[in-house]
């Protein structure tokens, strides 16, 4: 049964949401986003927690910064985090934590 009060998002919003879902479909990117929903993390901390190369992490972060991640610079460190409640809701729905 359809709710007549709801309207479909604009094409631009649909495309953005599709990009988010595509970005989250990669296991490493999904793990990065899950970790960042919990805390601010530097690239070095992500390297330690995920266990891959810096080049690999940097490539994934570059893609995630388009629609998902936020970051802030402090001195020579860059901290990544999620400040989008929609992303947090998606991660919560996936139930990736025990």
C-alpha positions as CSV (number, residue, x, y, z in Angstrom):
1,X,0.0,0.0,0.0
2,X,1.5,3.3,-1.0
3,X,1.5,6.4,1.1
4,X,0.2,9.3,-1.1
5,X,1.8,11.9,1.2
6,X,5.4,10.9,0.4
7,X,7.1,12.3,-2.7
8,X,10.2,10.9,-4.4
9,X,13.4,12.8,-3.9
10,X,14.8,14.7,-6.8
11,X,17.0,13.0,-9.3
12,X,20.1,14.6,-7.9
13,X,19.2,13.3,-4.4
14,X,18.6,9.8,-5.8
15,X,21.9,9.8,-7.6
16,X,23.7,11.0,-4.4
17,X,22.1,8.2,-2.4
18,X,23.0,5.6,-5.0
19,X,26.7,6.8,-4.8
20,X,26.5,6.4,-1.0
21,X,25.2,2.8,-1.3
22,X,27.8,2.0,-4.0
23,X,30.6,3.4,-1.8
24,X,29.4,1.3,1.2
25,X,29.3,-1.9,-0.9
26,X,33.1,-2.3,-0.6
27,X,34.1,-4.3,2.5
28,X,37.1,-2.0,3.4
29,X,35.1,1.2,2.9
30,X,32.2,-0.2,4.9
31,X,34.6,-1.1,7.7
32,X,36.1,2.4,7.6
33,X,32.7,4.0,7.8
34,X,31.7,1.7,10.7
35,X,34.8,2.7,12.6
36,X,34.3,6.4,11.9
37,X,30.7,6.3,13.1
38,X,32.1,5.6,16.6
39,X,35.0,8.1,16.8
40,X,37.4,10.5,15.0
41,X,40.2,8.6,13.5
42,X,43.5,9.5,11.8
43,X,44.8,7.6,8.7
44,X,47.5,5.9,10.9
45,X,44.8,4.6,13.3
46,X,42.8,3.3,10.4
47,X,45.8,1.5,9.0
48,X,46.3,-0.2,12.4
49,X,42.7,-1.1,12.8
50,X,42.0,-2.3,9.2
51,X,45.4,-3.8,8.4
52,X,46.1,-2.7,4.9
53,X,48.4,-0.3,3.1
54,X,48.4,3.5,3.4
55,X,47.8,3.7,-0.4
56,X,44.8,1.5,-0.1
57,X,43.3,3.5,2.8
58,X,44.0,6.8,1.1
59,X,42.2,5.7,-2.1
60,X,39.2,4.6,-0.1
61,X,39.1,7.8,1.9
62,X,39.3,9.9,-1.2
63,X,36.2,8.2,-2.6
64,X,34.3,8.4,0.8
65,X,35.0,12.1,1.2
66,X,32.8,12.9,-1.8
67,X,29.5,12.0,0.0
68,X,30.1,10.3,3.4
69,X,33.1,11.5,5.4
70,X,34.0,14.8,6.9
71,X,37.5,15.7,8.1
72,X,39.4,18.3,10.0
73,X,43.0,19.2,10.1
74,X,44.9,19.8,13.3
75,X,48.6,20.6,12.8
76,X,50.0,17.8,10.7
77,X,47.1,15.3,11.4
78,X,43.9,14.8,9.6
79,X,41.0,13.4,11.6
80,X,38.1,11.7,9.7
81,X,34.6,11.3,11.1
82,X,31.0,10.9,10.1
83,X,28.7,13.8,10.9
84,X,25.7,12.7,8.7
85,X,22.9,11.1,10.7
86,X,21.6,9.3,7.6
87,X,24.9,7.4,7.3
88,X,24.8,6.5,11.0
89,X,21.2,5.2,10.5
90,X,22.3,3.0,7.5
91,X,25.2,1.5,9.6
92,X,22.8,0.9,12.5
93,X,20.4,-0.9,10.2
94,X,23.2,-3.2,9.0
95,X,23.8,-4.3,12.6
96,X,27.6,-4.8,12.0
97,X,28.3,-4.7,15.7
98,X,27.6,-7.5,18.2
